[in-house]
Amino acid sequence: MTRLFAGTQFDRPPECDRCGRLEEECECPPPEPEPPTYLAPHKQTARLAVEKRKRGKMVTVIRGLAAEDNDLSAMLTKLKTSCGAGGTLQEDSIEIQGRHLDRLRVELKAMGYHVKG
């Protein structure tokens, strides 16, 4: 009787790529994750706008900053703290509750971003 995976890579036990021993016997340390690389702030432009939501709530929206070029979650935390307001991430935009154009403009310029709006 022939086995389904006989002679394929799935028939053999897995081996370590670095030392070549079986994974159960391997003592190699796990590889270090590469830190993400982000685009420099002075090469990006943040666009600010104030929008009206349900029930008359105002929201300040920051657009133009790509998620793969920035650490948007860390930026959101810093901006929420400086404004003393809540906020959220929506795809490639940051929303801060309330009207905070002036305060956000100052914070983003201090971080090194070009600001429009």
JOLIN-V716572 format. One record per run of one state. SS is the DSSP state (H for helix, E for strand, C for the rest). FROM is the first residue (numbers start at 0). TO is the last residue. Records with the same first field share a line. If there is no record, write none. Layout:
SS=FROM-TO + FROM-TO
This chain:
C=0-13 + 15-20 + 22-39 + 43-43 + 52-52 + 56-56 + 63-65 + 69-70 + 83-85 + 90-91 + 97-99 + 111-112 + 116-116
E=14-14 + 21-21 + 44-51 + 57-62 + 86-89 + 92-96 + 113-115
H=40-42 + 53-55 + 66-68 + 71-82 + 100-110
